[in-house]
Amino acid sequence: LEVCVREGRSPRCVRRYRIRIDRELYTVNVTYMTGQQLLEVAGKCDIHRWKIFQKIKGQMVEIDHSETVSFTSPGIEKFKTLPLDQTEG
């Protein structure tokens, strides 16, 4: 997906998609996933402690755990996870 955005073309429907979550590449066999499924792919199984964001044309947009993300939508570059723990400082 990241390569399609860089080259300025729309992703097409294929059998497998390579997605980037936190600098790691993952290959998935579906066209869309929920936020919870994306966290599980990234190894963040305790979904109540993590948020996931998608980078769309340079802006970070939060994905809800039940929200569906289609990999064929134009502009999706990569995904980023952030912990929900409180830190002082």
C-alpha positions in Angstrom: 0.0 0.0 0.0 2.8 2.4 0.9 4.4 1.9 -2.6 1.1 2.6 -4.3 0.7 5.9 -2.5 4.3 6.9 -3.2 3.8 6.2 -6.9 0.5 8.1 -7.0 -1.7 5.2 -8.0 -4.7 3.6 -6.4 -4.3 0.1 -4.9 -6.2 -2.6 -6.7 -8.0 -5.7 -5.5 -5.5 -8.5 -5.2 -5.2 -11.7 -3.2 -2.6 -10.4 -0.8 -1.7 -7.0 0.6 1.5 -5.9 2.3 0.8 -3.4 5.0 3.2 -1.6 7.3 2.4 -1.4 11.0 5.1 0.3 13.2 7.9 -0.2 10.6 7.1 -3.9 10.2 5.7 -5.4 7.0 2.8 -7.9 7.3 1.1 -9.8 4.5 -2.7 -10.2 4.8 -5.1 -12.2 2.6 -8.2 -10.0 3.0 -9.2 -6.7 1.4 -10.3 -5.1 4.7 -9.8 -5.5 8.4 -11.1 -3.9 11.7 -8.9 -1.9 14.0 -8.9 -4.8 16.5 -7.7 -7.3 13.8 -4.9 -4.9 12.8 -3.8 -4.7 16.4 -3.8 -8.5 16.6 -1.7 -8.8 13.4 0.8 -6.4 15.0 1.0 -8.6 18.1 -0.8 -6.1 20.4 -3.4 -8.7 21.7 -4.6 -6.6 24.7 -6.7 -4.2 22.6 -7.8 -2.1 25.6 -4.2 -0.9 26.1 -3.5 0.2 22.5 -4.8 2.7 19.9 -4.1 2.3 16.2 -3.9 5.1 13.6 -3.7 5.2 9.9 -1.6 7.6 7.9 -3.6 9.1 5.1 -1.8 11.6 2.9 0.4 12.8 5.7 -2.3 13.0 8.4 -2.8 10.5 11.3 -6.4 9.4 11.7 -7.5 7.2 14.6 -9.2 3.9 13.9 -11.8 2.6 16.3 -11.5 -1.1 17.3 -14.7 -1.9 15.5 -14.1 0.4 12.5 -13.4 -1.4 9.2 -10.4 -0.2 7.1 -10.4 -1.1 3.4 -6.9 -1.5 1.8 -8.3 -0.5 -1.6 -9.0 3.1 -0.5 -6.7 5.6 -2.1 -4.2 7.4 0.2 -3.7 4.8 3.0 0.0 4.6 3.6 0.7 2.8 6.8 -0.5 2.2 10.4 0.9 3.2 13.8 0.1 1.9 17.2 0.3 3.9 20.5 0.0 2.6 24.0 -2.8 4.1 26.2 -0.8 4.2 29.4 -0.4 7.4 31.3 3.1 8.8 31.7 4.2 11.8 33.7 6.7 14.3 32.4 
